[in-house]
Amino acid sequence: MKSASRRELPPPPPSPPLGSVPRFLFWQASRQPGLLIGGVIFGVIWMLCQAIWPFLLGRAIDDGVAQQSADVLIWCAALLVVAIIQVLAGMLRHRMAVKNLVRAMLRVGRLVGHHSAETGESITATTASGEIVATASSDAGAMGGMFDVSARLIGGIVAYLVVAVIMLFTSVPLGLAVLIGVPALALLLSLLIRPLHKTQLEWRQQTGLLTTIGADTVAGLRVLRGIGGEEEFVARYATRSQEVRRAGVGVARMQSWMDGLQIWLPGLFLAFIVWYGARLVLAGDISAGELVSFYGYATFLVIPLRTAVDAAQIFARGVVAARRIIDVLRIEPGARDVAQPGRPTTGAPPTGAELVDVASGVVIEPGLFTGLVDPSPDDAAAVATRLGRFEDELHREAPVLWGGIDHTTVPIAEVRKRIVVSDAHPHLFGGPLLDGLDVQRVRNPEHVSTATGQIRRVSQALQHASALETVDGLAEGLQETVAERGRSFSGGQRQRLSLARALLADAEVLVLVEPTSAVDAHTESQIAASLREARDGRTTVVVSASPLILDRMDVIRVMQHGKVMGTGTHSQLMRRDDELGALYRSVVARSMSSAEPDADEDIDDASTGAIDTLWHEAEHTGAIPIIDADDIRRGNADAAAHR
């Protein structure tokens, strides 16, 4: 029986044209034609109902003056029918407008989200994270507003033309006065659009920079407090926020002028129409009812006028937003399925194929646990990055061979499915913890047939990662809602949950970068033993300098400056009396000396872990460690071992 709570991820959106803003907007419009056409139809009906009101009212007044009561009742009934149609059309127009806005906004946000996920580090290398967030939220909303106002704008244009015909048939002089005056007002108001556009663009840029500073500060708050830099960053944020405030005041100033003129100029124009129309009535050119109709027409035409001005402002913001969205979508991912000269796309290598990183000389033999050790952790982690194929540029000179095949020619989906890299700085996504851990099930619902089977798999992975206690301490267990970036968990808890997530991926090749750097030695020892059980017989690569982890490896590649210097097991390398052995011991000793208790562990656990580490090393060296209590409390195993 299949799980009732199964959720399938929607397919990625199609690639939009990014050559220009109009092409991108037309592409987006083509994805929701029904809503746009419906919005235009109801918008036209709504506007026409308002346009026909002055005509019906004028006829009713003329027939009333002529004491034709029967005709007055007919015109009043017609006014009632038009009013009802106007109300219904207005409701449906607004409903369509909101749907157009939300649909366009969500689709663009989803497009940016998928692109950010596919692009990975390439997008954050060129664009600030705050800018990406602003693009997916405020820019998407600004662009969606263009689809909202389009129906009102088209309806206003149609109604304007209908009113123009009626007025010209009634009185050419007064009709021309209205038809010329309204566009003249629109042209005058449009002169303010360009400076408003400029101030909005400046404010948008300042807001993006402020969002970036805020996000970076919050993410590094613990570090800032540790080095005493919190006040300096608060000052930077305050300075930037003042710049945003000044830019916002500039936008508000221009907006106030625009809003004020939209009331003042039409008011003057209506006063002129009433004066001129009254003179025509006195001259006998038009009737009193027709004067009322013309007044109503002039009043009504203010609505299309304001709609046009609003549309111009919305389109100005929307064009800026669309341009910024296109800039984000133009960022190329680091790895793509693009056939290159001399590197045609190939099929996938067979299961259990050997991996060779030509740049470093690292060989990953299938089915073995391979440890990577380098005095520079970044150089060792770079091998993991190349194995995971996150940046094709890194492989142009020295490729990674997967079963003898350059793995940049293997379809990227195949690489992601079979080679999983768990980074040293894990991120937990917001939402239910169960969905965030068992990503294999979310991607492939058929992977687990029942909810019970899923819970069993997840619990087993949590046990291997020593994270069961973390989940048991949550009020709702696996259904607990994870806060943004998993900030409610400590560093060690996030690392263990991330390890469980990596194990649940059940990858053919699993690459772990410093998977236990934030946990105490006792927990690390448990994880090292469980990891062997969880990944027994499958290819596993671990970048680490911890002796507890390295002792469990089948083979260790010792590197220096990113190049393999030698190979061996932990015990072999610890006993070697040469440069390779000295290099290996120096890296391991430095790892031991830098070990400190995690923020969520008890000091006794850290002490126990330090003792376990020392006695474990004593088994290889044959020396009984002399342990000082202060060394234990500091977690300084290296100092104790060499005292």
N, C-alpha and C positions, 0 to 999 in steps of 0.2 A: 504494500500500500504506500502511495506517495504521500509525502508530508503536505498537510494543508497549508502550512505557512511558507511554502516554497515561493521564492521571488526570483524572477529572471531579470537579468540586466537587459535594458533595451539595446538594440544594435547601435553602433556608432553612427552619427549623422553623416550624410554625404559631404564631400568636399565642395565648398563654395568657390565661385570665381573671385579672385582677389586682385584682378587687374585694375579696377576702379571702384569708387563708391557707388555710382549708379548701377553698375553690373551686380554688385553685391546686394544692393537693396532690391533690385528686380528679382534676383534669385530668391531672396527671402520671401518676397511677395508671392512668387510662384509656388511656394510651399503651403500657402494658406489662401488659395483663390476663392474658395467658397465663402469664407468669413469676410474677405475684403469686398466681394461683390454684394453679399447680403448687407454689409454695413453701408455701402454706397446707395443701394436701393432704398433702404429705410431712411437714410440721411436725406436723399432727394425728396421722398414723400413728406418727411418732417418739415423740411424747409419750404416746400410748395404749399403746405397747409398754412404756414405762417404768412407766405406771400399772398395767398388768395383772400385772407381775412380782410385787409383794407378794402378790396374790391367789393366783397359782399356787404361790408358795413356801409360803404358809401351808397350802394344801391338801396339798402334798407332806409337810410336817411332821406334820400331823394324821394322814395315812394311814401315815406311818412310825411314829408313836407307837402307832398301832393295829395295827402289823405287817402291813399290807396292801401287800406288796412290789410286786405287779403294778400297783396304782394309783400307787405312788410312781414307777415307771418311766414311766408315762404322763404324770404331771405333769412329770417331768424332761425328757421329750421335748418337751412343750409349751413348757417354759422355753427349750430349745435353739432351737426354731422361732421363738419370739418374739424371742430374742436376734439371730438371723440377720436377721429382718425389721427389727428396730430398727437394726442396723448399716447395712443397705441404705437404709432410709428416712432415716437420719441423713446419709449421704453425699449423697443426692439433695437433701435439704432444705438442706444447706450449699451445695451447688452452685447451687441456685435462689436462695438468699439472697445469695450473692456476685454473681450475675448481676443481681439486682434492685438491689443497691447500685451496681454499676458502671454499669448502664444508666441509672439515674436520675441519677447524678452526671455522666456524660458528656453526657447530654441537656441537663441544666441548664447545664453549662459551655458547651456549644455554643450554647444559647439566649442566654446572657449575651454570648458572643463575637460572635454575629451582631448582637445589639442594639447592642453597643459600636461595631461597624463602621458600622452604619447611622446611629447617633446622632452619631458624629464628635465635634467639639469641644463639643457640648452636654453630653455626659456628663462630660467632664473639667472643665467649667466649674462643675459642681455637686457632683461626687464626686471625691475624691482618687484618683489612679491606683492607689495601693496598696490602697485599699478595693475597687476593681473587681477587682484581681487576687485579693484574699482572697475576694471573693464567688464568683468563677469556680472557685476551688480549694477552700478549706476550707469555705465555706458550702454549696457543692454537695455535698461529701462528707458534711457533717452532715445535710443533708436526705435524701441517699441512704440514710443509716443508718436512717431511719424505715422505708423499704421493706424493709430487711434484717431488722429485728427484728419486723416485723408478723407474719410466718409463725410465729415462735416464740411470740409473744404469743397469737395465735388458737389455736394448738395447745395451749398451756398452759391456756387458758380451757376448751376442750373436755375436756381430760383432767381438769381440776379437777371439772367437773360429773359426769363418769363415776365418778370416785373417790368423790364425795359420795354418789351413789346406792348404790354398793357398801357404803360404811361404814354408811349409815343402815339398810340391810337387815340388816347383821350385828349392829350394836349402836348403838342410838339414842343413849345417853348419851355413849359414846366418840366416836361419829361427830359429834355436835354439838360436842363439845369441840374436835375437830380442825377442823371446818368454821367454827366461830366464831373459833377462835384464829388461824388463818392469815390471814383478812381483817383481824383486829385488828392483827396484826403489820404487814401491808401498809399499813394506815392510819397506824400509828405512824411507819413509815419514810417515808411520803409527806410528813410534816410538814417533812422536811428538803429536799424537792424545791424549794420556792419560794426559800429562801435560796441553794440551789445554783444555781438558774436565774439569780438576780440576780448572783451572783459570776461566773458564766460570761459573762453579757452584758457586764459591765464588762471582763472579760479580753479578750473578743472585740473590743470597741471600742479598747482600748489596743493590741492587736496590729495592728489595721488602721492606726492612726496611726503605729506604729513602722515598719510596712512602707512606708508613704508616705514617711516621712523617709528611710529607707534607699534607696528607689528614686530619690528626688530627689537625694540626695547623690551616689550613684554616677553618675547621668546628668550631673551638673554638676561632677564631680571635677576635671576639667582647669581649669575656671573658678575653682573654689575654691582650687586650688593657686596659680593665677596672682595672686589677690588676697589670698592669705594667710589665707583663711577656713576652711581645712581643720580646724584644731584646734577652732574654735568649733562647727562642725557635728558633729565627733566628740563634743564635750561634750554637745551637744543630744541626740544619739543615745544616749549613755550615760545621760543623765537619763531619757529616755523609756523606755529598756530596763529601768531600775530600777522604773519604774511598772508596766511589764508583768510584771516579776518579782513585785512585791508582789501584783498582781492574780492571778497564777498561783498564788502561795502560798495566797491566800484560797480559790481553787478547790480546790487540793489538800487544804486543811484540811477543807473541807466534804465532799469526796469520801472522805477517810479516815474521818470519822465515819460516813458512809453505809456504807462497806465493813465497818467494824468492827461496826456494829449488825446488819448482815445476817448476820454469823456468830454474834454473841453472843445475840441475841434468839431466833433459831431453835433454838440449842443449849439454851437454857433451856426452850423450848417442848417440845422432844423429851424432855427429862428429865421434864417433867411428864406427858407422854403415857405414857411407860414406867411411871412410878409409878402413875398412875391405872389403866392397863391391867392391871398386876400385881394390883392390888386386885380388879379384876373377875374375873381368872382364879381367884384364891383364893376368890372368892364363887361361882364356878361359872357366871358369866354368859356368859363367852366361853372358848374353848379356847386352849391355848398357841400353836397355829398361827395362830389369829385375832389373838392379841396380836402375834405377829411380823408379820402382815400389816398391822396398824394402825401398828406402828412403821415399816414400809416405806412405808405411805401418808403418814404424817407427814413422813418423810424426803423422799419424792418431792414432796410439796406445797411443800417449800422451793424446788424448781426453778421451778415456776410463780410462786412468790412473788418469787424473785430476777429471774426474767424480767420480771415486771410492774414491779419497781423499776427494772431496767435500761431497760425500754421507756419508763418515765416520764422518766428522765434523757435518753435519746436523743430522745424527742419534745420535751422542753424545749429541747434544743439545736437540734433540727430546726425547731421553730416560730420560734425566733430567727433561724436561718439563712434560712428561707423568707421571713420578713418583710423581711430585708435584700435578698434576691434580688428580691422584688417592688418594693422601693424603687428598685433599679437599673433594673428593667424598665419602671417607670412614667415614667422620664425620656424626654421627647419629643424626637425628632430635630429638628434645626434646619430641615430641609426634608422635607415630606411631600406625598404625593398626596392632599390633602384639598380638596374643592371648597369655596371660600369665597364668601360673599355678594358678588355682583358680579364674581366671578372663577371662572367655571365651568371645569372641566378641558377643555382643547382638545387637538387633535392636534399633531403635531410640525411645525415650520416646514420649508420645503423646504431641500434641500441648498444650501449657499452663501449662506444668508441673512445679512443684516447684523445686527450686534450693536450696541446703543446703551445705554450706561450713563447713564441720565437724571440720576442724582445728581451725576456728575462732568462730564457732557457728552462723555465719551469715545465715539468712533465707531470700531468695528472693521469695516473693509471686508473683504469676503470675498476670499480668495486672496492677501492682502498680509501682509507682515511689519510689525507695528505695535509701536513701542517706547513705553513709558510712563515718563516721567521726572518726579520730584517731589523738591523739597528734603527732604521727609519721606518716606523709603522706605515707612513704614507706610501713608501715604495712597495711594501708588501700589499697594501690595500689596492694599489694601482693594478696589480696583477688580477685581483678579483674584479675590478672594473672592466679590464680588457676581456676577461673570461665571460662576463655577462653581456658584452657587446652593447655598451651604452653610448659609445662615441666611435663611429666608423673612421673618423680621421686618425684615430690612434693606431689603426691597423694598416694604413697605407704602406708604410715601410716595413713593418714587422707584423704579420698577421698572426692570429690564433688559429692553429690547425686543429680541426675536429674530425678525427678519423681520416686525416690527410687532406681534408677539404678546408679551404679558407672559410671560416664561419661567417664572414660578411656576405657570402654568397648564399647562405642558408636563409630561407624565409624567416623574418624577424619573429613571427608568431610561433614558429617551431623552436627558436632559441629561447623565447620567454617561457614556453611550456616546459622545456626539458632542462634548462639551466636557470636556477633561481639563486639570486644573490641577496643576502640579508645584510644590510648596511650596519655600520658601527653605531649610528645615531638613529634608532628606529622611531617611527612615527605611528601613532595609533589614530585611527580615523573616528570621528564622531559617529554616534549611533549605537545600536545594540552591540555589546561586546562579542556575542556569538557570531554575528555577521562579519564583524571586523577580523575575527580570527580565522574562520573557515571560509576563506575567499574562494577556495576550490569549489565549494558547493554553490556559492552565489554565481560563479561563472558557469558551472556545469551542474544543474540541479539533479541530473541523473546519477551523479557520483554517489549520492547517499539516498537510499530509497525511503528511509523512515527517520522520524525525528529522534527516536531512541538510538538508532545507529549513528546519527550525527553526534549526539551528546557523548556517546561512548568514544568515538574517534577524537573529539575535542578534549575530553577529559584525559585520555591517554597521552595526547600531545602535551597537555598542561603538566601532567605528571613527569614526563621526560624533561620538561623545561623547569621543573621545580616551581611551578606557578600555581599549583592547586590551592595553596593557602591564600594567595592573593585573591583568587576568585571566590573562595569560601568566605572571605571577609567582606564581600560585597552584599548589600541588602537584597539585591535581586539576582545575584549570581551571574550566570552567563547572559541573562537578559538585561543586565545593568546598562544604562545609557552612558557611553564613554564621553567625557567632556572633550572639547576641542584640543587636538594634539595629545590627548591622554594626560592633560596636566594634573588631573586628580591622582595620578599614580606617581610614585617616586621613580628615579632613574633606573634602579634595579628592577622594579616591578615592570616597567615598560620594556626593559631588555628581555626579561623572561617571557613576557607575553608575546613579544616579537619573535622570539625563538620558537615558541609554540606555533605561531602562525606560519613560520618558515617550514616547520616539520609537517604541518598539515597540507602544505602544497604538494608533498609527496613527489618531489622532483627527481629526475634521473641523476642530475648533478646539483648538489646543494653547496653553495659557497657562503660561509659564515665569516664575517669580519668582526673580530673582537666580540664574540657573543657573550662573554662573561666579564667584561671590563668593569661593570658597575655593581657586581655582586661580591659578597664576602667569600673567603677561601673555602669555608665549609660547604656553602651552597654550590660553589664552583666545582668542588669535588663530586657532588651528587650529580650535577649536570653533565660532567665529563663521562661518568659511568653510564648514565641514562642515554646519552647521545650515541654511544656505541651500540646500545641495544636498539634504539629507534632507527638507526641508519645502517644496521649491519648488512654487509654485502652490497651496499650501494655507494656510489662515488660521492665523497664528502671532502670538501676543502675548507680548512679552518685557518684564518689569519689570526695568530695569537702569539704572545710571548709567555703565556702562563705555563709553568711546568706541570700543573695539574691537568691541563688540556693536552699539552704536547706529549705527556707520558702515554696518552691513549691513542696516539697517532700510529698508523702502520709505517709511515715514512715522513720525514721532515726535510724540506728543502730550505737550507740555510742560505740566505741572500745577503748581499752587501751592495749598496748603491744600485739596487734594482736588478742585480745579476746573481744567478745561482753560483755559490761558492763550493757547495758540497751537499751530501745527502747522508742520512742515517736515521736511526731511531733515537729517542730521547736518551736512553741509557748509554747507547754507543757514543753519542755526541758529548754527554757529560763526562765520559771516561777518556775521551781522545786528548792526547797530550801534544797538540799541534795548534796552528793558527786557527783552524776551523773550530776545534773544541773550545779554544779561548774566546773566539768570537761568539759562539753559541752560549757559553756560560755567562758572558758579560751581558748579553741581552736578557737571558733568563733571570740573572741576579737583579738587574735593573727593574724588571717587572715585579719581582718579589719585594724589592725595597720601596716601590711606589704604591704598593697595595694598601688601601685605607678602607675603613668600614663605610658601607653605603649609608645613605641618609636614613633608610628604613630598617637597618639592622641593629641588633643589640651589641654592645661592646664586648659582651662575653662571647658572642658568635664570632666576632673578629679575632678575639684572642684564640679561640679554639681553632679557627681557620689558620692562624699563623703557626700554631703548634703542629697542626696536621701537615702543613707545608714543610716545616723543618724536619719532622720525622720522616716524611716521604723522601726528602732529599738525602737523609742520612742512610736510607737503605741503599742508595747508589754510591755514596762516597765512603761509607763505612765509618764515618766519624759521628760521635755522639754530640749533638749540639748543646752548647752552653747558653741558656736562655735567661735573659734579664727581664724582670717584670715590666720595666718601663718600655723595653723594646716590644713586648707583647702588646701592651696597651696602645702603643703607637702603630701596631701592625707592621713593624719594621723587621721582617723576617731576615732580610739580608744582613742587617747589622748584627742580629743575634747569632746568625750562623757563622760569621767571621770574627766574633769577639775572641 
